[in-house]
Amino acid sequence: MEGGALGQGGGLDAGALRAALPGWQVVYVERLGSTNDEARRLAAEGAPDRTVVLAEEQTAGRGRRGARWVSPPGRNGLVSVLCRPGAALPPEGWSRLTLAAALAGADALDAVPGLSARAEVKWPNDLYLSGRKVAGILVESAWASAGGHVVVGTGFNLNLAPGDFPEDLRASATSVWMERGGLPVDRTDFLIGYLRALEGRIAQAGEDFAGMRREAWGRSWLADRRVSLTAAGQVLEGVVCGLGPGGELLLRRDGGAVESIASADGVRPLGEAAGPRGAA
C-alpha cells in the first residue's frame, strides 16, 4: 500500500501544538537546513528553556558524526528542543538526555493506535521497530559564561513508504506508516505526545536516572547480543550486558572482563542473543 494515503498524514498544525504545550515556545519553519542548527542559533540569541523547533523539511539534516538524515518534505517528525537544565541536571549529567529522548520517543511510539511492534532502544541514539530503525537522536550541548544549553534533536520516520528510502537503507529502516500496514499517522498529535513525554523524561533524568537505565535496558535492542563496535579508534567485540551508571554500554569481552563504553560508532550485532537479559 504505497498510494496517495501517504499525503493524508496532514501538515503540522503549529496552533494546535502551541495550545497543547503551554509554557513552550513553538517555532515552526516550513523549510530549513537543520532544526538542530536553528535551535542552536536561537539559544545563542537567548531563547528560553523548552523552545522547540519543528519543520516540514530539512535540507541539511544530520545524525551523529555528520551522517545525513533523509526526509522527504511533509512526511516525518523533525523536531529539536532547546533545554536549559539548570541545577536540576548539571552539565556532567547532560549526556543522560540522549536516553531521555529515546524513552520519550518510545513512549510516543507505543501510544500510536494500531502499532503492534514495541519500540526498542538501540544504544547509543536510535529507536527500532520490528528490528529496523524508525528514529534517530542527536544531542548537542554548549557552555558559555552566561550559562549552557542542550539541543535535543529527533527525527522520526512517520509517513514513509519503502520507496522513500535510499536503496541501501530499505532493509534496515522502517516507518510508522509501514508498521501500521499503510495507515498514516497524524504528525501533530504524535509530536505533541513526544514533547509531553520528553518533558517528563528530562525531569526523570535528574531525579531517577537509575530507574531510567533499568527501563532502557528492558527495551534494549542490543541486550545480550554479541556486537562489534568502534570506540576510541579500536574495533571491539563482546556481549552487551547492561548500561552503566551514566548510561554507558557495558560490554563483556571474551575473557570475561566488562568494559564501559561511553561513546562508539558502528555498533552492530554479530549473532543472536547470547542468553537471558542481565541487570542494568
C-alpha positions as CSV (number, residue, x, y, z in Angstrom):
1,M,0.0,0.0,0.0
2,E,2.0,2.9,-1.3
3,G,-0.8,5.1,-2.7
4,G,-2.0,8.6,-2.1
5,A,-2.9,7.9,1.5
6,L,0.6,8.9,2.5
7,G,-0.1,12.5,1.9
8,Q,-3.1,12.4,4.3
9,G,-1.0,12.4,7.5
10,G,-1.6,16.1,7.4
11,G,0.7,19.2,7.6
12,L,1.9,20.2,11.1
13,D,-0.6,22.4,13.0
14,A,1.5,24.9,14.8
15,G,-1.5,26.4,16.5
16,A,-2.6,23.0,17.9
17,L,1.0,22.4,19.1
18,R,1.1,25.8,20.9
19,A,-2.3,25.2,22.5
20,A,-1.3,21.7,23.7
21,L,2.1,22.8,25.1
22,P,1.6,25.7,27.4
23,G,4.9,27.1,28.6
24,W,6.7,26.0,25.4
25,Q,7.9,28.4,22.7
26,V,7.0,26.7,19.4
27,V,8.9,27.8,16.4
28,Y,7.5,26.3,13.1
29,V,9.5,26.7,9.9
30,E,8.3,25.0,6.7
31,R,11.8,24.5,5.3
32,L,15.2,25.0,6.8
33,G,18.6,23.5,6.8
34,S,18.5,21.7,10.2
35,T,16.2,22.0,13.2
36,N,19.2,21.5,15.5
37,D,21.1,24.3,13.8
38,E,18.1,26.6,14.2
39,A,17.7,25.7,17.9
40,R,21.4,26.4,18.5
41,R,21.1,29.8,16.8
42,L,18.1,30.7,18.9
43,A,20.0,29.5,22.0
44,A,22.8,32.0,21.2
45,E,20.2,34.7,21.0
46,G,18.9,33.9,24.5
47,A,15.8,31.8,23.7
48,P,14.4,30.2,26.8
49,D,14.2,26.6,28.0
50,R,11.6,24.5,26.2
51,T,11.9,26.3,22.9
52,V,11.0,23.7,20.2
53,V,11.8,24.0,16.5
54,L,9.7,22.0,14.0
55,A,10.0,21.8,10.3
56,E,8.2,20.1,7.4
57,E,11.5,19.7,5.5
58,Q,15.2,19.8,6.3
59,T,17.8,20.4,3.5
60,A,20.8,19.6,5.7
61,G,19.5,17.3,8.4
62,R,22.2,15.2,10.1
63,G,22.8,12.5,12.6
64,R,25.8,11.6,14.7
65,R,29.3,12.2,13.2
66,G,27.6,14.3,10.4
67,A,25.6,11.4,8.9
68,R,22.9,12.6,6.6
69,W,19.3,12.3,7.6
70,V,17.0,11.6,4.7
71,S,13.5,13.1,4.9
72,P,11.1,13.9,2.1
73,P,9.0,17.1,2.9
74,G,5.8,16.8,4.9
75,R,6.2,13.1,5.9
76,N,8.2,12.9,9.1
77,G,8.6,14.3,12.6
78,L,11.6,16.6,12.6
79,V,11.9,18.3,16.0
80,S,14.7,19.9,18.1
81,V,14.2,21.1,21.7
82,L,16.3,23.7,23.4
83,C,16.9,22.7,27.1
84,R,18.5,24.8,29.8
85,P,18.6,22.2,32.5
86,G,19.8,24.4,35.4
87,A,20.6,23.0,38.8
88,A,18.3,20.0,38.4
89,L,20.7,18.5,35.9
90,P,24.3,19.8,36.0
91,P,26.5,19.7,32.8
92,E,28.1,16.4,33.8
93,G,24.7,14.8,33.5
94,W,23.7,16.3,30.2
95,S,24.6,13.1,28.3
96,R,21.6,11.5,30.0
97,L,19.3,13.4,27.7
98,T,20.0,11.1,24.8
99,L,18.5,8.3,26.8
100,A,15.6,10.6,28.0
101,A,14.8,11.4,24.3
102,A,15.0,7.7,23.4
103,L,12.5,6.7,26.1
104,A,10.2,9.7,25.3
105,G,10.2,8.6,21.7
106,A,9.4,5.0,22.7
107,D,6.5,6.4,24.8
108,A,5.2,8.3,21.8
109,L,5.5,5.3,19.5
110,D,3.8,2.9,22.0
111,A,0.8,5.3,22.1
112,V,0.2,5.1,18.3
113,P,-3.1,3.2,17.7
114,G,-2.7,0.1,15.7
115,L,1.1,-0.1,16.1
116,S,1.7,-3.6,17.5
117,A,5.5,-3.6,17.5
118,R,7.1,-2.4,20.7
119,A,9.7,0.4,20.4
120,E,13.2,-0.7,21.3
121,V,16.3,1.4,22.1
122,K,19.4,0.8,20.1
123,W,22.3,2.3,22.0
124,P,23.5,5.0,21.7
125,N,20.9,7.0,19.8
126,D,18.4,5.1,17.7
127,L,14.9,3.7,18.1
128,Y,13.8,0.5,16.4
129,L,10.5,-1.1,15.4
130,S,10.4,-4.7,14.3
131,G,14.3,-4.8,14.2
132,R,14.6,-1.7,11.9
133,K,15.5,1.9,12.6
134,V,12.5,4.2,13.0
135,A,14.1,7.2,14.7
136,G,17.4,8.9,15.4
137,I,18.5,11.3,18.1
138,L,21.2,13.9,18.0
139,V,22.1,15.7,21.3
140,E,24.4,18.7,21.1
141,S,25.5,20.9,24.0
142,A,27.3,24.2,24.5
143,W,28.6,26.1,27.6
144,A,29.2,29.8,27.8
145,S,29.9,32.3,30.6
146,A,26.2,33.2,30.7
147,G,25.2,29.5,31.1
148,G,24.8,26.5,28.9
149,H,22.2,24.7,26.9
150,V,21.5,21.4,25.3
151,V,19.7,20.8,22.0
152,V,17.8,17.5,21.7
153,G,17.1,16.7,18.1
154,T,15.0,13.8,17.0
155,G,13.9,12.6,13.6
156,F,11.0,10.1,13.4
157,N,10.2,8.2,10.2
158,L,6.4,8.6,10.3
159,N,4.7,8.5,6.9
160,L,7.3,7.0,4.7
161,A,6.8,4.1,2.2
162,P,9.7,1.7,1.4
163,G,10.4,3.5,-1.9
164,D,11.0,6.8,0.0
165,F,14.2,5.3,1.5
166,P,17.5,5.2,-0.4
167,E,18.0,1.7,-1.7
168,D,20.9,1.0,0.7
169,L,18.6,1.7,3.7
170,R,15.5,-0.2,2.7
171,A,16.5,-3.4,4.6
172,S,17.4,-1.6,7.8
173,A,14.9,1.3,8.1
174,T,11.1,1.4,8.7
175,S,8.4,3.9,9.4
176,V,5.2,4.1,11.5
177,W,3.2,4.1,8.2
178,M,4.9,0.8,7.2
179,E,4.4,-0.8,10.6
180,R,0.7,0.1,10.6
181,G,0.1,-1.5,7.2
182,G,-0.2,1.7,5.3
183,L,-2.2,3.8,7.8
184,P,-0.9,7.4,8.1
185,V,-0.1,8.9,11.5
186,D,-1.2,12.4,12.5
187,R,2.1,14.1,12.8
188,T,0.9,16.9,15.0
189,D,-0.7,14.5,17.5
190,F,2.4,12.4,17.5
191,L,4.8,15.3,18.2
192,I,2.6,16.6,21.0
193,G,2.8,13.2,22.6
194,Y,6.5,13.1,22.1
195,L,7.2,16.5,23.6
196,R,5.0,15.9,26.6
197,A,6.8,12.6,27.2
198,L,10.2,14.3,26.7
199,E,9.3,16.9,29.4
200,G,8.7,14.2,31.9
201,R,11.7,12.2,30.9
202,I,14.0,15.2,31.2
203,A,12.8,15.6,34.8
204,Q,13.3,11.9,35.4
205,A,16.9,12.2,34.1
206,G,17.7,14.4,37.0
207,E,15.6,12.7,39.6
208,D,15.7,8.9,38.9
209,F,18.3,8.1,36.2
210,A,18.8,4.6,37.7
211,G,15.1,3.9,37.0
212,M,15.5,5.3,33.5
213,R,18.5,3.0,32.9
214,R,16.5,0.0,34.0
215,E,13.7,0.8,31.7
216,A,16.0,1.5,28.8
217,W,17.7,-1.9,29.4
218,G,14.3,-3.5,29.3
219,R,13.8,-2.0,25.9
220,S,17.3,-2.6,24.6
221,W,17.6,-4.0,21.1
222,L,21.2,-4.9,21.8
223,A,20.6,-6.7,25.2
224,D,22.7,-9.9,25.4
225,R,23.7,-9.7,21.8
226,R,27.3,-10.2,20.6
227,V,28.3,-7.0,18.9
228,S,31.1,-5.2,17.1
229,L,31.8,-1.5,17.7
230,T,34.5,1.1,17.3
231,A,35.5,3.0,20.4
232,A,38.5,5.3,20.7
233,G,39.8,4.1,17.4
234,Q,39.6,0.4,18.4
235,V,37.3,-2.2,17.0
236,L,35.9,-4.2,19.9
237,E,33.7,-7.3,20.1
238,G,31.8,-8.7,23.1
239,V,28.3,-9.3,24.5
240,V,26.2,-6.3,25.6
241,C,25.5,-7.0,29.3
242,G,24.0,-3.8,30.7
243,L,24.1,0.0,31.0
244,G,26.5,1.8,33.3
245,P,25.8,4.5,35.9
246,G,25.9,7.2,33.2
247,G,24.2,5.3,30.5
248,E,27.4,3.8,29.1
249,L,27.2,0.5,27.2
250,L,28.7,-2.4,29.2
251,L,30.5,-4.9,27.0
252,R,31.6,-8.3,28.3
253,R,34.8,-9.3,26.4
254,D,35.7,-12.9,25.6
255,G,38.0,-13.1,28.6
256,G,35.1,-12.1,31.0
257,A,36.2,-8.5,31.7
258,V,33.5,-5.9,31.3
259,E,34.3,-2.6,29.6
260,S,32.3,0.6,29.9
261,I,31.8,2.3,26.5
262,A,30.8,5.9,26.8
263,S,30.8,6.6,23.0
264,A,31.1,4.3,20.0
265,D,30.4,4.1,16.3
266,G,29.4,1.2,14.0
267,V,27.6,-0.7,16.7
268,R,26.2,-3.8,15.0
269,P,25.1,-7.3,16.2
270,L,27.2,-10.3,15.1
271,G,24.7,-13.0,16.0
272,E,21.7,-13.9,18.0
273,A,21.1,-13.0,21.7
274,A,23.6,-14.8,24.0
275,G,21.1,-15.7,26.7
276,P,18.7,-14.2,29.3
277,R,18.8,-10.4,29.8
278,G,21.1,-9.2,32.5
279,A,20.7,-6.4,35.0
280,A,21.2,-2.8,34.2
